[in-house]
Amino acid sequence: MPELASSGHPLGGGAADRADTAGAPAAGPPCPLVTHLRPDGDRVTVKVRGELDLDTSEQLRGVLREALSRSARGIDLDLEDVSFCDCSALNVLLNLRNRALEQAKTVAIHSTSSVVDRLLALSGTRTLFDGSSPDGQDTADRQDTADRHGQDTQAPEAADHDLRIEVAQLRRAMQTRPTIDLARGILMASFSLTSEEAWTVLVAASQNTNTKLHSLAGYLVTAVKGDALPEEVQEQLSSAVARVNSAAGTTGGGTEDPDPAPAAN
């Protein structure tokens, strides 16, 4: 069956993450957002490739809304080829899900890249895109059952509770994002890491110290002002930087004994 639509525009994505930071090398040129829509029975499959950030969020929003309007039951997302994903993209996905619920449809994410996996895991929103309604029953099945019995398909209390959870999760993600981005920039500048490598270091240290990512990022930011890093955090950041550099085959720039606490100005 032919594709409904496709788009690919050389829009800039994640410029702050790819730009040089205090002499650190850029992570690479922006990857344009490309989308493909394909009908699949009563649903529409949307395959996305490229970077999902503030610069491409409106393009993504438009494509997903078109796919939702063309579907009878909802849309299925293939995000396996997404190379960058931030909270602006998560905002688009959450708004899309709310729009789908209002139409008794679902939004399901079937395949993801590692960067999408991280964002969904850290924001606690992965289960919201498993294709189920808030009460765990597939929306299509609930619609069919309601139609047969002449029942109202709305569940105001459940939908309102689910929406409050989503808003709280999104608000927290947006509030902590600046600190996390700043910490990532510090690592990029201090150890000549790419944006992706710096993210890997932060996530690894967060997991190994059982510290929330935004809290660990806060430690790193305050260390620039002269505060000492907790010993365990410093050890895990050092180990993570060393592993990243070893995997990349780099040997220079103080990677043998990295100190993640940059000296205060």
Residue pairs with C-beta under 8 A, 6 or more apart in sequence:
1 38
1 39
3 36
3 37
3 38
4 37
4 38
4 39
4 44
4 66
4 67
4 70
5 35
5 36
5 37
5 63
5 66
6 34
6 35
6 36
6 37
7 33
7 34
7 35
7 59
7 63
8 32
8 33
8 34
8 35
8 50
9 32
9 33
9 59
10 30
10 32
11 30
11 32
11 33
11 55
11 56
11 59
12 30
12 55
13 30
13 31
13 32
13 33
13 50
13 51
13 52
13 53
13 55
13 56
13 84
14 30
14 51
14 53
14 55
14 84
14 86
14 195
15 30
15 55
16 181
17 27
17 53
17 84
17 86
17 181
17 184
17 195
18 26
18 27
18 28
18 29
18 30
18 195
19 26
20 26
21 185
21 188
21 189
22 185
22 189
23 189
24 188
24 189
24 192
24 193
25 192
25 194
27 194
27 195
27 196
28 194
30 51
30 55
31 49
31 50
31 51
31 83
31 84
32 50
32 51
33 48
33 49
33 50
33 51
33 52
33 56
33 59
33 60
34 48
34 49
34 50
35 46
35 47
35 48
35 49
35 59
35 60
35 63
36 46
36 47
37 44
37 45
37 46
37 63
37 66
37 67
37 70
38 44
38 45
38 46
38 47
39 45
39 70
40 76
41 73
42 71
42 72
42 73
42 140
43 71
43 72
43 73
43 74
43 75
43 76
44 67
44 68
44 70
44 71
44 74
44 75
44 76
45 75
45 76
45 77
45 78
46 63
46 64
46 67
46 75
46 76
46 77
46 78
47 78
47 81
48 60
48 77
48 78
48 79
48 81
48 82
49 81
49 82
50 56
50 81
50 82
50 83
51 82
51 83
51 84
51 85
52 60
52 82
52 84
52 85
52 86
52 88
52 89
52 92
53 84
53 85
53 86
53 88
53 89
54 86
54 88
56 89
57 88
57 89
57 91
57 92
60 89
60 92
61 92
61 95
61 96
64 75
64 92
64 93
64 96
65 96
65 99
67 75
68 74
68 75
68 96
68 99
68 100
68 103
68 105
68 107
71 105
72 105
73 105
73 106
73 139
73 140
74 100
74 105
74 106
74 107
74 108
74 131
74 139
74 140
75 100
75 105
75 107
75 108
76 108
76 109
76 110
76 131
77 107
77 108
77 109
77 110
77 129
78 110
78 111
79 85
79 109
79 111
79 112
79 113
79 116
80 111
80 112
80 113
81 113
82 112
82 113
82 115
82 116
83 113
83 115
84 115
84 195
85 113
85 115
85 116
85 119
86 119
86 177
87 119
87 123
87 170
87 173
87 174
87 177
89 119
90 119
90 120
90 123
90 125
90 170
90 173
91 170
91 174
93 107
93 109
93 125
93 129
94 125
94 128
94 166
94 170
96 107
97 107
97 128
97 129
97 166
98 163
98 166
100 106
100 107
101 133
101 134
101 139
101 159
101 162
104 139
104 142
104 143
104 153
105 139
106 131
106 132
106 133
106 138
106 139
106 140
107 129
107 131
108 129
108 130
108 131
109 116
109 120
109 129
109 130
112 120
115 196
115 199
118 199
118 203
120 126
120 129
122 173
122 213
123 169
123 170
123 172
123 173
124 169
125 166
125 169
128 162
128 166
131 138
132 138
132 139
133 139
133 142
133 155
133 158
134 155
134 158
134 159
134 161
134 162
135 155
135 158
142 153
143 153
145 151
146 152
146 153
176 213
176 214
176 217
179 214
179 217
179 218
179 221
180 202
180 213
180 214
180 217
182 217
182 221
183 202
183 216
183 217
183 218
183 220
183 221
184 195
184 198
184 199
184 202
184 217
185 198
186 220
186 221
186 224
186 262
187 193
187 197
187 198
187 201
187 202
187 220
187 241
187 260
188 194
188 195
188 197
188 198
189 262
190 258
190 260
190 262
191 241
191 245
191 253
191 254
191 255
191 258
192 250
192 253
193 201
193 241
193 244
197 244
197 248
200 240
200 244
201 237
201 240
201 241
201 244
202 213
202 216
202 217
202 240
203 213
204 236
204 239
204 240
204 243
205 211
205 216
205 233
205 236
205 237
205 240
206 212
206 213
206 216
208 236
208 239
208 240
209 216
209 230
209 232
209 233
209 236
211 219
211 233
216 233
219 227
219 229
219 230
219 233
220 229
220 237
220 260
220 261
223 229
223 260
223 261
223 262
224 261
224 262
224 264
224 265
225 264
226 264
228 261
229 237
229 260
229 261
233 260
234 259
234 260
234 261
237 258
237 260
238 257
238 258
238 259
238 260
241 255
241 258
241 260
242 255
242 256
242 258
245 251
245 255
245 258
